[in-house]
C-alpha cells in the first residue's frame, strides 16, 4: 500500500454543503439547474446518468470491490462506502480491489452521521404540527423540510468506533462527518 498517493481529507457535510461539493437530493425533478462544472454528491442512479464529476453517497450501498470497480468505470470520482460495512469487510474490500485491479480505489467513509431514512412529498405538518415523529420506544425521528419535500432522519447518530488515523491506515482516502440543523 505504500506506492499509492495518500490524499487523506476529513470533511464535514453541513446542511447539504461539503466544501465545494453540492449534495443532490435523492428526489429530484430537474437536473438542468445544475452546472456540469461542479462536483456533486449523488445518492441515486439518475445523478450518475445526468451529471459529470460525481461522488456517490452511502445510499449506493457499496459493499464489495466489484461495485467499486464498476462505479469507477462509470467515471465516479469518489465512492462512499455503505454505512453498514464493518471494518474487517472494508479492509477485505480494499485488499481485494488491489489484488484484482492492481491499483488503489478512491474511497470515502462516513465516520459520523444521522441517517436519512425517508423522503416524503406529503406535508406532515398539515396533520400534526410536529418536527419529530415518535416511535413506541419514545425515540424521536427528526423531520426537516427542504423545498417541497420532508426528510425523516434516524433518531440515533451512527458513529464509527475507531479514530480517523485507523481508517486512513486501512486505505480510506476521505472521511466525512455529517451534521444537520
Secondary structure, 3 states (H helix, E strand, C coil): CCCCCCCCEEEEEECCEECCEEECCCCCCCCCCCCCCCEEEECCHHHHHHCCCEEECHHHCECCHHHHHHHHHCCCCEEEECCCCCHHHHHHHHHHHHHHHCCCCCEEEEEEECCEEEEECCCHHHHCCCCEEECCCCCEEEEEEECCEEEEECCCCEECCCCHHHHHHHCCCEEEEEECC
